[in-house]
């Protein structure tokens, strides 16, 4: 019960406060503690019927509902359904193309960030330390091999000490 | 609304079916990854170490390293 109230807070505004959805009635901000209608998969039977103010023929339909249901035609049953519910499960669960916008937007900003990063590399960062120069790295590699760094599976394991070259 | 009746959906045993499927899947996934790791990573590593130590001479390596000049406690023989 508490959970469904919390869920109602999220979807409430879109569902119950626009005139367009109601079709009739005054649009006013309702007290959040009042029962509300919402189309959710995990709340299959909302607290209210969807249509609040029944038209004359809808009222007649509701009277007919009190009699035997096998006397109702298909269209009348659908009419009763639409009084009680706004969207069917199929309608409320329909997919959309929103994912394309999301992916596209994300990739766009990814690319934009690339420009920022490139600019930063060129105009913000200073020169790289001298220990990255070719000669220094060569001296460093030789020293690592002399020290037998990781001789079994790692660095020095790839060096052929007899032929003085990298293993093929 | 169409007048043809849809087939009656599965009403019972849904959780049981899901559990059966997922327990089997979990067993396969975990055993599979364990077997893959053992024969893909662990056994080759054990073999690599065994091969290395089969033909390794620590003193020879030490002399080579000494000549290269990486130690502080011993100097190369000629200096």
gemmi code that builds the backbone of each chain (N, CA, C; Angstrom):
import gemmi

chains = {
    "A": [
        ("UNK", (0.859, -1.203, 0.000), (0.000, 0.000, 0.000), (0.886, 1.241, 0.000)),
        ("UNK", (1.849, 1.250, 0.912), (2.757, 2.392, 0.972), (3.554, 2.509, -0.309)),
        ("UNK", (3.937, 1.336, -0.848), (4.745, 1.362, -2.070), (3.955, 1.954, -3.216)),
        ("UNK", (2.681, 1.560, -3.309), (1.889, 2.073, -4.431), (1.648, 3.565, -4.263)),
        ("UNK", (1.555, 4.018, -3.000), (1.426, 5.458, -2.791), (2.690, 6.165, -3.289)),
        ("UNK", (3.837, 5.562, -2.980), (5.096, 6.191, -3.411), (5.163, 6.234, -4.930)),
        ("UNK", (4.741, 5.127, -5.571), (4.759, 5.103, -7.026), (3.831, 6.165, -7.592)),
        ("UNK", (2.673, 6.340, -6.907), (1.706, 7.309, -7.400), (2.320, 8.690, -7.444)),
        ("UNK", (3.215, 8.995, -6.474), (3.843, 10.313, -6.447), (4.602, 10.575, -7.724)),
        ("UNK", (5.212, 9.502, -8.285), (6.051, 9.708, -9.473), (5.180, 9.980, -10.689)),
        ("UNK", (4.170, 9.167, -10.868), (3.426, 9.276, -12.116), (2.208, 10.153, -12.030)),
        ("UNK", (1.963, 10.713, -10.838), (0.663, 11.307, -10.592), (0.373, 12.504, -11.492)),
        ("UNK", (1.335, 13.400, -11.562), (1.074, 14.664, -12.259), (0.637, 14.418, -13.685)),
        ("UNK", (1.377, 13.526, -14.368), (1.077, 13.312, -15.785), (-0.303, 12.718, -15.958)),
        ("UNK", (-0.704, 11.885, -15.045), (-1.947, 11.139, -15.253), (-3.151, 11.953, -14.823)),
        ("UNK", (-3.097, 12.541, -13.659), (-4.369, 12.985, -13.102), (-4.572, 14.487, -13.064)),
        ("UNK", (-3.602, 15.274, -13.496), (-3.840, 16.708, -13.331), (-3.994, 17.453, -14.654)),
        ("UNK", (-4.020, 16.750, -15.776), (-4.197, 17.500, -17.029), (-5.644, 17.419, -17.459)),
        ("UNK", (-6.146, 18.546, -17.976), (-7.544, 18.561, -18.404), (-7.704, 17.608, -19.578)),
        ("UNK", (-6.702, 17.628, -20.486), (-6.797, 16.868, -21.734), (-7.112, 15.402, -21.470)),
        ("UNK", (-6.432, 14.805, -20.478), (-6.625, 13.386, -20.211), (-8.039, 13.124, -19.698)),
        ("UNK", (-8.522, 14.004, -18.852), (-9.847, 13.804, -18.271), (-10.933, 13.967, -19.326)),
        ("UNK", (-10.767, 14.993, -20.099), (-11.812, 15.339, -21.055), (-12.836, 16.267, -20.445)),
        ("UNK", (-12.998, 16.183, -19.129), (-13.953, 17.099, -18.500), (-13.465, 17.303, -17.072)),
        ("UNK", (-14.051, 18.208, -16.397), (-13.658, 18.470, -15.012), (-12.602, 19.538, -14.938)),
        ("UNK", (-12.495, 20.147, -13.771), (-11.545, 21.239, -13.566), (-10.187, 20.640, -13.246)),
        ("UNK", (-9.144, 21.211, -13.810), (-7.798, 20.753, -13.484), (-7.345, 21.430, -12.212)),
        ("UNK", (-7.220, 20.674, -11.158), (-6.677, 21.270, -9.953), (-5.646, 20.311, -9.366)),
        ("UNK", (-4.711, 20.861, -8.679), (-3.686, 20.005, -8.063), (-4.329, 19.258, -6.913)),
        ("UNK", (-4.278, 17.931, -6.993), (-4.956, 17.167, -5.946), (-4.033, 16.898, -4.783)),
        ("UNK", (-4.647, 16.676, -3.653), (-3.907, 16.277, -2.471), (-3.253, 14.918, -2.751)),
        ("UNK", (-1.953, 14.796, -2.494), (-1.253, 13.551, -2.824), (-1.695, 12.397, -1.950)),
        ("UNK", (-2.436, 12.677, -0.872), (-2.869, 11.569, -0.036), (-4.192, 10.993, -0.516)),
        ("UNK", (-4.813, 11.638, -1.525), (-6.063, 11.093, -2.042), (-5.774, 9.928, -2.970)),
        ("UNK", (-6.692, 8.981, -3.104), (-6.476, 7.876, -4.061), (-6.417, 8.428, -5.474)),
        ("UNK", (-5.641, 7.746, -6.327), (-5.451, 8.242, -7.683), (-5.474, 7.083, -8.652)),
        ("UNK", (-5.611, 7.410, -9.940), (-5.557, 6.387, -10.976), (-4.169, 6.394, -11.590)),
        ("UNK", (-3.631, 5.194, -11.876), (-2.349, 5.151, -12.585), (-2.270, 3.884, -13.418)),
        ("UNK", (-1.681, 3.971, -14.607), (-1.445, 2.809, -15.461), (-0.064, 2.262, -15.157)),
        ("UNK", (-0.003, 1.170, -14.398), (1.305, 0.550, -14.104), (1.142, -0.951, -14.171)),
        ("UNK", (2.203, -1.608, -14.680), (2.175, -3.066, -14.782), (2.057, -3.712, -13.415)),
        ("UNK", (2.739, -3.133, -12.421), (2.730, -3.781, -11.107), (1.598, -3.298, -10.215)),
        ("UNK", (0.743, -2.383, -10.729), (-0.486, -2.043, -10.008), (-1.632, -2.303, -10.972)),
        ("UNK", (-2.037, -3.563, -11.108), (-3.035, -3.904, -12.133), (-4.427, -3.359, -11.833)),
        ("UNK", (-4.759, -3.169, -10.561), (-6.085, -2.654, -10.223), (-5.919, -1.373, -9.426)),
        ("UNK", (-5.948, -0.210, -10.100), (-5.720, 1.050, -9.388), (-6.833, 1.343, -8.409)),
        ("UNK", (-6.568, 2.360, -7.568), (-7.512, 2.642, -6.488), (-8.823, 3.221, -6.996)),
        ("UNK", (-8.789, 3.853, -8.167), (-9.997, 4.478, -8.693), (-10.309, 3.934, -10.073)),
        ("UNK", (-11.527, 4.165, -10.510), (-11.828, 3.980, -11.924), (-11.259, 5.174, -12.671)),
        ("UNK", (-10.998, 4.958, -13.972), (-10.354, 6.037, -14.720), (-11.309, 7.213, -14.931)),
        ("UNK", (-12.496, 6.915, -15.438), (-13.437, 7.997, -15.731), (-14.189, 8.347, -14.464)),
        ("UNK", (-14.086, 9.634, -14.057), (-14.734, 10.046, -12.807), (-16.162, 10.503, -13.061)),
        ("UNK", (-16.320, 11.337, -14.067), (-17.646, 11.922, -14.324), (-18.241, 11.235, -15.539)),
        ("UNK", (-19.199, 10.323, -15.272), (-19.745, 9.522, -16.368), (-20.753, 10.341, -17.154)),
        ("UNK", (-20.707, 10.136, -18.505), (-21.747, 10.762, -19.316), (-23.032, 9.966, -19.150)),
        ("UNK", (-24.074, 10.447, -19.800), (-25.382, 9.801, -19.623), (-25.345, 8.353, -20.101)),
        ("UNK", (-24.738, 8.150, -21.302), (-24.768, 6.780, -21.823), (-23.860, 5.869, -21.002)),
        ("UNK", (-22.784, 6.478, -20.454), (-21.921, 5.664, -19.598), (-22.670, 5.266, -18.332)),
        ("UNK", (-23.515, 6.189, -17.845), (-24.290, 5.850, -16.643), (-25.243, 4.720, -16.956)),
        ("UNK", (-25.857, 4.795, -18.146), (-26.781, 3.732, -18.558), (-26.044, 2.402, -18.624)),
        ("UNK", (-24.806, 2.452, -19.145), (-23.993, 1.235, -19.250), (-23.734, 0.638, -17.878)),
        ("UNK", (-23.447, 1.519, -16.933), (-23.157, 1.042, -15.584), (-24.386, 0.389, -14.977)),
        ("UNK", (-25.587, 0.914, -15.324), (-26.813, 0.288, -14.830), (-26.954, -1.095, -15.434)),
        ("UNK", (-26.630, -1.179, -16.756), (-26.765, -2.466, -17.440), (-25.791, -3.496, -16.853)),
        ("UNK", (-24.661, -2.972, -16.342), (-23.651, -3.870, -15.778), (-24.185, -4.591, -14.550)),
        ("UNK", (-25.210, -3.987, -13.909), (-25.710, -4.611, -12.684), (-26.532, -5.849, -12.985)),
        ("UNK", (-26.984, -5.946, -14.241), (-27.743, -7.140, -14.631), (-26.753, -8.222, -15.069)),
        ("UNK", (-27.264, -9.261, -15.737), (-26.393, -10.369, -16.131), (-25.389, -9.899, -17.177)),
        ("UNK", (-24.129, -10.282, -16.995), (-23.064, -9.841, -17.895), (-23.121, -10.513, -19.260)),
        ("UNK", (-23.743, -11.682, -19.345), (-23.786, -12.327, -20.662), (-24.716, -11.566, -21.595)),
        ("UNK", (-25.522, -10.651, -21.017), (-26.407, -9.859, -21.873), (-25.674, -8.697, -22.518)),
        ("UNK", (-24.465, -8.443, -22.091), (-23.709, -7.310, -22.643), (-23.098, -7.696, -23.973)),
        ("UNK", (-23.097, -6.739, -24.920), (-22.407, -7.006, -26.178), (-20.917, -6.743, -25.978)),
        ("UNK", (-20.144, -7.151, -27.003), (-18.682, -6.962, -26.928), (-18.362, -5.482, -26.759)),
        ("UNK", (-19.037, -4.649, -27.564), (-18.724, -3.209, -27.512), (-19.074, -2.627, -26.158)),
        ("UNK", (-20.144, -3.142, -25.550), (-20.509, -2.636, -24.226), (-19.468, -3.050, -23.202)),
        ("UNK", (-18.960, -4.280, -23.345), (-17.900, -4.725, -22.415), (-16.666, -3.863, -22.567)),
        ("UNK", (-16.313, -3.546, -23.834), (-15.144, -2.670, -24.061), (-15.408, -1.300, -23.464)),
        ("UNK", (-16.662, -0.816, -23.636), (-17.015, 0.483, -23.067), (-16.831, 0.494, -21.559)),
        ("UNK", (-17.273, -0.597, -20.912), (-17.111, -0.682, -19.458), (-15.633, -0.713, -19.083)),
        ("UNK", (-14.856, -1.451, -19.888), (-13.407, -1.500, -19.633), (-12.806, -0.105, -19.701)),
        ("UNK", (-13.190, 0.629, -20.741), (-12.574, 1.947, -20.924), (-13.029, 2.940, -19.864)),
        ("UNK", (-14.195, 2.659, -19.247), (-14.585, 3.516, -18.107), (-13.627, 3.262, -16.954)),
        ("UNK", (-13.321, 1.971, -16.772), (-12.533, 1.622, -15.599), (-11.041, 1.887, -15.786)),
        ("UNK", (-10.565, 1.701, -17.018), (-9.120, 1.804, -17.244), (-8.827, 2.768, -18.374)),
        ("UNK", (-7.635, 3.419, -18.283), (-7.249, 4.347, -19.350), (-6.610, 3.598, -20.497)),
        ("UNK", (-5.530, 2.855, -20.208), (-4.832, 2.125, -21.268), (-4.841, 0.646, -20.949)),
        ("UNK", (-4.885, -0.194, -22.006), (-4.725, -1.616, -21.766), (-3.255, -1.905, -21.466)),
        ("UNK", (-3.008, -3.143, -20.986), (-1.619, -3.515, -20.725), (-0.781, -3.412, -21.990)),
        ("UNK", (-1.360, -3.827, -23.098), (-0.602, -3.744, -24.346), (-0.280, -2.289, -24.655)),
        ("UNK", (-1.238, -1.398, -24.444), (-0.983, 0.012, -24.743), (0.013, 0.614, -23.781)),
        ("UNK", (-0.110, 0.294, -22.489), (0.796, 0.944, -21.539), (2.208, 0.399, -21.660)),
        ("UNK", (2.341, -0.846, -22.140), (3.678, -1.429, -22.259), (4.317, -1.183, -23.605)),
        ("UNK", (3.676, -0.412, -24.458), (4.211, -0.278, -25.818), (5.617, 0.318, -25.774)),
        ("UNK", (6.437, -0.166, -26.740), (7.788, 0.356, -26.809), (7.778, 1.717, -27.465)),
        ("UNK", (8.918, 2.356, -27.434), (9.013, 3.648, -28.095), (10.374, 3.727, -28.761)),
        ("UNK", (10.605, 4.838, -29.458), (11.896, 5.019, -30.107), (12.833, 5.872, -29.272)),
        ("UNK", (12.516, 5.974, -27.974), (13.317, 6.869, -27.132), (14.775, 6.432, -27.077)),
        ("UNK", (15.007, 5.105, -27.173), (16.377, 4.609, -27.023), (17.282, 5.204, -28.087)),
        ("UNK", (16.730, 5.471, -29.262), (17.575, 6.041, -30.320), (18.056, 7.423, -29.898)),
        ("UNK", (17.143, 8.214, -29.324), (17.541, 9.546, -28.862), (18.577, 9.443, -27.766)),
        ("UNK", (18.365, 8.502, -26.854), (19.286, 8.385, -25.724), (20.678, 8.000, -26.209)),
        ("UNK", (20.736, 6.946, -27.047), (22.048, 6.498, -27.542), (22.709, 7.593, -28.358)),
        ("UNK", (21.891, 8.216, -29.214), (22.450, 9.273, -30.052), (22.997, 10.410, -29.226)),
        ("UNK", (22.231, 10.845, -28.223), (22.697, 11.929, -27.371), (23.954, 11.563, -26.623)),
        ("UNK", (23.980, 10.341, -26.100), (25.155, 9.916, -25.342), (26.393, 9.891, -26.247)),
        ("UNK", (26.260, 9.328, -27.445), (27.408, 9.257, -28.350), (27.843, 10.652, -28.774)),
        ("UNK", (26.850, 11.557, -28.960), (27.204, 12.919, -29.359), (28.080, 13.565, -28.301)),
        ("UNK", (27.656, 13.426, -27.032), (28.454, 14.060, -25.979), (29.784, 13.363, -25.797)),
        ("UNK", (29.815, 12.061, -26.084), (31.072, 11.334, -26.078), (32.044, 11.976, -27.044)),
        ("UNK", (31.547, 12.248, -28.264), (32.393, 12.866, -29.278), (32.804, 14.277, -28.902)),
        ("UNK", (31.841, 15.024, -28.335), (32.153, 16.404, -27.928), (33.271, 16.402, -26.900)),
        ("UNK", (33.183, 15.421, -25.981), (34.227, 15.319, -24.961), (35.582, 15.051, -25.600)),
        ("UNK", (35.577, 14.313, -26.724), (36.843, 14.040, -27.400), (37.512, 15.352, -27.815)),
        ("UNK", (36.717, 16.294, -28.337), (37.314, 17.591, -28.711), (37.931, 18.278, -27.506)),
        ("UNK", (37.184, 18.234, -26.401), (37.682, 18.911, -25.197), (38.983, 18.269, -24.745)),
        ("UNK", (39.037, 16.938, -24.789), (40.237, 16.232, -24.336), (41.418, 16.561, -25.253)),
        ("UNK", (41.177, 16.617, -26.560), (42.267, 16.937, -27.493), (42.786, 18.343, -27.224)),
        ("UNK", (41.867, 19.292, -27.056), (42.296, 20.660, -26.785), (43.133, 20.712, -25.518)),
        ("UNK", (42.663, 19.950, -24.512), (43.367, 19.931, -23.243), (44.790, 19.390, -23.428)),
        ("UNK", (44.923, 18.308, -24.189), (46.241, 17.724, -24.409), (47.173, 18.724, -25.088)),
        ("UNK", (46.650, 19.543, -25.994), (47.507, 20.460, -26.735), (47.810, 21.734, -25.968)),
        ("UNK", (46.806, 22.257, -25.240), (46.955, 23.611, -24.683), (47.071, 23.664, -23.177)),
        ("UNK", (46.830, 22.565, -22.487), (46.864, 22.625, -21.025), (48.068, 21.873, -20.496)),
        ("UNK", (48.274, 20.660, -21.014), (49.353, 19.846, -20.453), (50.714, 20.378, -20.859)),
        ("UNK", (51.679, 20.303, -19.915), (53.048, 20.679, -20.230), (53.756, 19.521, -20.905)),
        ("UNK", (55.056, 19.649, -21.127), (55.801, 18.567, -21.786), (55.865, 17.321, -20.902)),
        ("UNK", (56.068, 16.194, -21.580), (56.086, 14.894, -20.915), (57.444, 14.737, -20.201)),
        ("UNK", (57.520, 14.020, -19.067), (58.803, 13.891, -18.368), (59.901, 13.288, -19.255)),
        ("UNK", (61.168, 13.589, -18.927), (62.282, 13.144, -19.780), (62.451, 11.628, -19.740)),
        ("UNK", (61.864, 11.016, -18.727), (61.997, 9.565, -18.624), (61.176, 8.839, -19.671)),
        ("UNK", (60.417, 9.543, -20.495), (59.655, 8.895, -21.543), (60.388, 8.936, -22.883)),
        ("UNK", (61.537, 9.550, -22.931), (62.237, 9.647, -24.211), (62.716, 8.268, -24.626)),
        ("UNK", (62.988, 8.130, -25.930), (63.353, 6.814, -26.484), (64.586, 6.239, -25.794)),
        ("UNK", (65.606, 7.127, -25.621), (66.855, 6.606, -25.054), (66.648, 6.138, -23.632)),
        ("UNK", (65.890, 6.932, -22.896), (65.691, 6.558, -21.498), (64.930, 5.235, -21.413)),
        ("UNK", (63.890, 5.085, -22.233), (63.102, 3.842, -22.198), (63.984, 2.668, -22.599)),
        ("UNK", (64.907, 2.869, -23.548), (65.806, 1.779, -23.938), (66.696, 1.380, -22.754)),
        ("UNK", (67.236, 2.416, -22.065), (68.094, 2.111, -20.896), (67.296, 1.404, -19.828)),
        ("UNK", (66.047, 1.873, -19.665), (65.165, 1.283, -18.647), (64.870, -0.170, -18.968)),
        ("UNK", (64.568, -0.457, -20.233), (64.269, -1.833, -20.626), (65.471, -2.731, -20.403)),
        ("UNK", (66.654, -2.224, -20.771), (67.861, -3.047, -20.585), (68.065, -3.381, -19.122)),
        ("UNK", (67.835, -2.376, -18.260), (68.020, -2.608, -16.828), (67.002, -3.619, -16.307)),
        ("UNK", (65.757, -3.539, -16.822), (64.742, -4.504, -16.392), (65.146, -5.919, -16.794)),
        ("UNK", (65.671, -6.069, -17.995), (66.106, -7.397, -18.434), (67.301, -7.879, -17.621)),
        ("UNK", (68.226, -6.960, -17.286), (69.375, -7.338, -16.469), (68.934, -7.830, -15.102)),
        ("UNK", (67.895, -7.201, -14.577), (67.401, -7.576, -13.246), (66.540, -8.829, -13.290)),
        ("UNK", (66.281, -9.345, -14.518), (65.425, -10.542, -14.663), (64.026, -10.269, -14.099)),
        ("UNK", (63.425, -9.167, -14.498), (62.059, -8.877, -14.080), (61.113, -9.919, -14.675)),
        ("UNK", (60.324, -10.585, -13.810), (59.307, -11.565, -14.257), (59.871, -12.562, -15.272)),
        ("UNK", (60.841, -13.376, -14.852), (61.510, -14.243, -15.826), (60.709, -15.467, -16.246)),
        ("UNK", (59.612, -15.782, -15.557), (58.920, -17.039, -15.835), (57.787, -16.844, -16.829)),
        ("UNK", (56.907, -15.863, -16.567), (55.767, -15.698, -17.465), (55.662, -14.294, -18.014)),
        ("UNK", (56.493, -13.382, -17.565), (56.268, -11.975, -17.853), (57.313, -11.365, -18.754)),
        ("UNK", (57.928, -10.267, -18.273), (58.767, -9.423, -19.104), (60.007, -10.159, -19.623)),
        ("UNK", (60.859, -10.592, -18.694), (62.113, -11.227, -19.114), (61.886, -12.599, -19.721)),
        ("UNK", (60.719, -13.174, -19.530), (60.449, -14.471, -20.149), (60.387, -14.336, -21.657)),
        ("UNK", (60.142, -13.115, -22.170), (60.018, -12.925, -23.606), (61.370, -12.597, -24.253)),
        ("UNK", (62.436, -12.510, -23.443), (63.741, -12.140, -23.992), (64.611, -13.378, -24.088)),
        ("UNK", (65.266, -13.541, -25.213), (66.177, -14.667, -25.395), (67.571, -14.223, -24.945)),
        ("UNK", (68.023, -14.725, -23.785), (69.301, -14.256, -23.249), (70.493, -14.781, -24.025)),
        ("UNK", (70.293, -15.921, -24.732), (71.445, -16.475, -25.470), (71.694, -15.710, -26.755)),
        ("UNK", (70.581, -15.386, -27.460), (70.758, -14.676, -28.725), (70.708, -13.163, -28.542)),
        ("UNK", (70.416, -12.704, -27.330), (70.331, -11.263, -27.061), (69.312, -10.560, -27.944)),
        ("UNK", (68.137, -11.141, -28.019), (67.063, -10.498, -28.783), (65.739, -10.969, -28.204)),
        ("UNK", (64.664, -10.303, -28.614), (63.345, -10.740, -28.164), (63.012, -12.081, -28.799)),
        ("UNK", (62.347, -12.923, -27.995), (61.946, -14.235, -28.511), (60.916, -14.054, -29.619)),
        ("UNK", (60.996, -14.947, -30.601), (60.060, -14.814, -31.723), (58.696, -15.377, -31.351)),
    ],
    "B": [
        ("UNK", (-12.004, -5.809, -30.654), (-11.679, -7.066, -29.992), (-11.921, -8.208, -30.974)),
        ("UNK", (-10.963, -9.133, -31.123), (-11.130, -10.252, -32.063), (-12.000, -11.307, -31.421)),
        ("UNK", (-12.661, -12.075, -32.283), (-13.578, -13.061, -31.736), (-12.884, -14.403, -31.529)),
        ("UNK", (-11.627, -14.577, -32.018), (-10.943, -15.862, -31.804), (-10.323, -15.847, -30.410)),
        ("UNK", (-10.464, -16.980, -29.724), (-9.928, -17.069, -28.373), (-8.425, -17.291, -28.413)),
        ("UNK", (-7.712, -16.610, -27.552), (-6.280, -16.857, -27.421), (-6.086, -18.149, -26.647)),
        ("UNK", (-4.945, -18.838, -26.841), (-4.689, -20.033, -26.024), (-4.494, -19.635, -24.570)),
        ("UNK", (-4.962, -20.498, -23.660), (-4.897, -20.142, -22.246), (-3.432, -20.098, -21.814)),
        ("UNK", (-3.019, -19.035, -21.183), (-1.601, -18.939, -20.825), (-1.254, -19.863, -19.663)),
        ("UNK", (0.024, -20.082, -19.438), (0.496, -20.892, -18.331), (0.143, -20.179, -17.026)),
        ("UNK", (-0.619, -20.861, -16.150), (-1.096, -20.182, -14.956), (-0.336, -20.604, -13.711)),
        ("UNK", (0.231, -21.830, -13.719), (0.830, -22.339, -12.498), (2.275, -22.752, -12.721)),
        ("UNK", (2.955, -22.939, -11.633), (4.300, -23.494, -11.695), (5.328, -22.560, -12.310)),
        ("UNK", (5.025, -21.264, -12.359), (5.936, -20.338, -13.038), (7.238, -20.199, -12.264)),
        ("UNK", (7.135, -20.051, -10.948), (8.352, -19.885, -10.154), (9.183, -21.150, -10.188)),
        ("UNK", (8.501, -22.322, -10.087), (9.240, -23.583, -10.124), (10.014, -23.722, -11.416)),
        ("UNK", (9.341, -23.421, -12.512), (10.027, -23.533, -13.809), (11.228, -22.581, -13.860)),
        ("UNK", (11.031, -21.356, -13.400), (12.117, -20.382, -13.444), (13.290, -20.864, -12.599)),
        ("UNK", (12.987, -21.385, -11.406), (14.064, -21.843, -10.529), (14.835, -22.981, -11.174)),
        ("UNK", (14.085, -23.949, -11.763), (14.762, -25.079, -12.393), (15.717, -24.586, -13.468)),
        ("UNK", (15.198, -23.711, -14.345), (16.038, -23.209, -15.443), (17.270, -22.503, -14.910)),
        ("UNK", (17.054, -21.662, -13.897), (18.178, -20.842, -13.448), (19.171, -21.614, -12.626)),
        ("UNK", (18.709, -22.642, -11.893), (19.668, -23.436, -11.115), (20.558, -24.223, -12.053)),
        ("UNK", (19.937, -24.803, -13.095), (20.761, -25.523, -14.060), (21.748, -24.576, -14.733)),
        ("UNK", (21.239, -23.423, -15.127), (22.111, -22.440, -15.775), (23.245, -22.006, -14.871)),
        ("UNK", (22.926, -21.793, -13.579), (23.962, -21.347, -12.641), (25.012, -22.427, -12.456)),
        ("UNK", (24.571, -23.679, -12.381), (25.539, -24.769, -12.240), (26.460, -24.816, -13.447)),
        ("UNK", (25.847, -24.734, -14.629), (26.661, -24.801, -15.842), (27.638, -23.629, -15.899)),
        ("UNK", (27.126, -22.423, -15.594), (27.986, -21.235, -15.694), (29.145, -21.323, -14.724)),
        ("UNK", (28.860, -21.709, -13.474), (29.937, -21.692, -12.490), (30.929, -22.831, -12.740)),
        ("UNK", (30.413, -24.040, -13.015), (31.346, -25.134, -13.298), (32.153, -24.839, -14.551)),
        ("UNK", (31.463, -24.297, -15.552), (32.143, -23.978, -16.804), (33.272, -22.988, -16.606)),
        ("UNK", (32.975, -21.912, -15.871), (34.023, -20.914, -15.698), (35.156, -21.470, -14.857)),
        ("UNK", (34.832, -22.333, -13.864), (35.905, -22.925, -13.065), (36.784, -23.811, -13.928)),
        ("UNK", (36.153, -24.648, -14.766), (36.937, -25.546, -15.621), (37.776, -24.753, -16.614)),
        ("UNK", (37.160, -23.726, -17.216), (37.916, -22.912, -18.174), (39.120, -22.273, -17.506)),
        ("UNK", (38.925, -21.737, -16.281), (40.040, -21.090, -15.604), (41.128, -22.107, -15.313)),
        ("UNK", (40.715, -23.299, -14.807), (41.719, -24.286, -14.418), (42.573, -24.674, -15.611)),
        ("UNK", (41.920, -24.983, -16.748), (42.704, -25.485, -17.871), (43.208, -24.393, -18.785)),
        ("UNK", (42.682, -23.175, -18.607), (43.166, -22.082, -19.438), (44.253, -21.272, -18.775)),
        ("UNK", (44.182, -21.165, -17.457), (45.108, -20.286, -16.743), (45.986, -21.070, -15.780)),
        ("UNK", (45.355, -21.835, -14.883), (46.111, -22.439, -13.781), (47.095, -23.489, -14.270)),
        ("UNK", (46.634, -24.421, -15.114), (47.537, -25.488, -15.563), (48.700, -24.957, -16.395)),
        ("UNK", (48.467, -24.075, -17.391), (49.617, -23.515, -18.111), (50.601, -22.806, -17.199)),
        ("UNK", (50.075, -22.108, -16.200), (50.989, -21.396, -15.304), (51.834, -22.380, -14.516)),
        ("UNK", (51.199, -23.448, -14.015), (51.961, -24.438, -13.255), (53.020, -25.077, -14.146)),
        ("UNK", (52.640, -25.331, -15.395), (53.615, -25.934, -16.307), (54.769, -24.976, -16.583)),
        ("UNK", (54.436, -23.687, -16.766), (55.496, -22.706, -17.040), (56.487, -22.636, -15.887)),
        ("UNK", (55.978, -22.623, -14.666), (56.873, -22.577, -13.516), (57.705, -23.840, -13.413)),
        ("UNK", (57.033, -25.004, -13.641), (57.782, -26.271, -13.545), (58.907, -26.296, -14.569)),
        ("UNK", (58.580, -25.882, -15.810), (59.625, -25.894, -16.842), (60.754, -24.941, -16.497)),
        ("UNK", (60.413, -23.778, -15.979), (61.460, -22.815, -15.657), (62.421, -23.372, -14.618)),
        ("UNK", (61.851, -23.953, -13.562), (62.713, -24.406, -12.480), (63.406, -25.703, -12.765)),
        ("UNK", (62.935, -26.435, -13.819), (63.617, -27.679, -14.176), (65.055, -27.379, -14.596)),
        ("UNK", (65.217, -26.340, -15.445), (66.537, -26.067, -15.998), (67.081, -24.722, -15.540)),
        ("UNK", (66.836, -24.321, -14.311), (67.338, -23.016, -13.900), (68.527, -23.186, -12.975)),
        ("UNK", (69.513, -22.346, -13.194), (70.691, -22.352, -12.335), (70.757, -20.983, -11.679)),
        ("UNK", (70.491, -20.955, -10.374), (70.411, -19.662, -9.696), (71.763, -18.957, -9.685)),
        ("UNK", (72.839, -19.717, -9.497), (74.165, -19.101, -9.431), (74.536, -18.501, -10.780)),
        ("UNK", (74.160, -19.212, -11.864), (74.488, -18.680, -13.198), (73.761, -17.359, -13.411)),
        ("UNK", (72.461, -17.350, -13.023), (71.707, -16.102, -13.158), (72.330, -15.001, -12.309)),
        ("UNK", (72.774, -15.380, -11.124), (73.372, -14.379, -10.241), (74.619, -13.763, -10.855)),
        ("UNK", (75.475, -14.619, -11.412), (76.692, -14.087, -12.031), (76.363, -13.176, -13.199)),
        ("UNK", (75.329, -13.576, -13.982), (74.940, -12.741, -15.127), (74.459, -11.379, -14.645)),
        ("UNK", (73.650, -11.403, -13.604), (73.124, -10.141, -13.078), (74.250, -9.292, -12.501)),
        ("UNK", (75.241, -9.985, -11.879), (76.367, -9.244, -11.289), (77.152, -8.532, -12.369)),
        ("UNK", (77.407, -9.261, -13.460), (78.126, -8.632, -14.559), (77.376, -7.449, -15.122)),
        ("UNK", (76.042, -7.560, -15.178), (75.257, -6.453, -15.734), (75.286, -5.236, -14.835)),
        ("UNK", (75.678, -5.428, -13.547), (75.854, -4.280, -12.666), (74.597, -3.819, -11.970)),
        ("UNK", (73.652, -4.722, -11.727), (72.413, -4.292, -11.076), (72.489, -4.398, -9.561)),
        ("UNK", (73.560, -4.994, -9.033), (73.609, -5.150, -7.579), (74.386, -4.010, -6.941)),
        ("UNK", (74.058, -3.732, -5.670), (74.830, -2.764, -4.906), (75.784, -3.468, -3.973)),
        ("UNK", (75.493, -4.736, -3.600), (76.341, -5.405, -2.612), (77.571, -6.025, -3.265)),
        ("UNK", (77.465, -6.419, -4.547), (78.629, -6.977, -5.244), (78.845, -6.202, -6.525)),
        ("UNK", (80.079, -6.020, -6.877), (80.394, -5.317, -8.109), (80.718, -6.327, -9.194)),
        ("UNK", (80.702, -5.911, -10.460), (81.145, -6.835, -11.513), (82.592, -7.243, -11.300)),
        ("UNK", (82.976, -8.470, -11.777), (84.255, -9.065, -11.410), (85.443, -8.248, -11.869)),
        ("UNK", (85.334, -7.540, -13.015), (86.516, -6.889, -13.576), (86.764, -5.517, -12.982)),
        ("UNK", (85.797, -4.943, -12.294), (85.983, -3.546, -11.832), (86.678, -3.494, -10.481)),
    ],
}
model = gemmi.Model(1)
for chain_id, residues in chains.items():
    chain = gemmi.Chain(chain_id)
    for i, (resn, *xyz) in enumerate(residues, 1):
        res = gemmi.Residue()
        res.name, res.seqid = resn, gemmi.SeqId(i, " ")
        for name, pos in zip(("N", "CA", "C"), xyz):
            atom = gemmi.Atom()
            atom.name, atom.element = name, gemmi.Element(name[0])
            atom.pos, atom.b_iso = gemmi.Position(*pos), 0.0
            res.add_atom(atom)
        chain.add_residue(res)
    model.add_chain(chain)
structure = gemmi.Structure()
structure.add_model(model)
structure.setup_entities()
